[in-house]
Amino acid sequence: MYSVVETAKENNLSPYHYLRYLFEKLSNFDLNNKEGIDKVLPWSMDLPSSCRVPKKMKQTKNNSKINFYCIFWSCFTFTLCLFL
């Protein structure tokens, strides 16, 4: 189970939604159908969009706050070094 969850994460899937989809699909699934199995694997492009994790925005408020403090600290230490 752990490897399925981690593989889902690596393929930008929501583990909860992907497992839910798998349990719904696999309940009455023909395991001899190789093409059908390929469609439910975590790297399949045929998975529904509800299983995918939405892409994050590039920069959030927290990131900009962290960037501000990094710049401030860099300027402060540089100025301090000039006076020493």
Secondary structure, DSSP 8 states (H G I E B T S, - for coil): -HHHHHHHHHTTB-HHHHHHHHHHHHTT--TT-HHHHHHHSTT-TTS-GGGB-----S--HHHHHHHHHHHHHHHHHHHHHHH-
